[in-house]
Amino acid sequence: MLLTTIFCSRNLAIAKDNKKALIKDGVLEVLAPLVALDIRTAAPVIFKLVGVWRQLSDGVPAVALSLGNDAKLVAQLVDWSHAALCPWVASEALRLLCSLIIRSK
C-alpha cells in the first residue's frame, strides 16, 4: 500500500498544479517520517520517495528550501548517496541533493 501511494504521488508531483495541491494537502509532512527507512529492506520505496521529493521541489523554491533545511533528511540523502548496495537509490539521492542546492539559491 505504501509503495503504491508513493508511486501515485510521484506521478502526481510532475504537473505544476498538482504540486501545489499536494504541498497544500501536506504530502511533505506525510512523507517526512519515511526518511528513517532502511535501505536494506526498503530500497524500492526509498527510490520512489526520493523521486517524489525531487519532483515536488522542482520549480517550487520554498519546498527546496524546506527540504534543504531539514538536517535529518540531508544527512540521510548523503548516506543513501553512498549506498553501494543500491546504485539506483544512490543516483536518485545525488540528483535530489544537487537539485536542492541549485533550487535553494
Sequence and secondary structure as in RCSB ss.txt:
>XXXX:A:sequence
MLLTTIFCSRNLAIAKDNKKALIKDGVLEVLAPLVALDIRTAAPVIFKLVGVWRQLSDGVPAVALSLGNDAKLVA
QLVDWSHAALCPWVASEALRLLCSLIIRSK
>XXXX:A:secstr
 HHHHHHHHHHHTSSHHHHHHHHHTTHHHHHGGGGG  HHHHHHHHHHHHHHHHHHHTT HHHHHHHHT HHHHH
HHHHHHT TT HHHHHHHHHHHHHHHHHT 
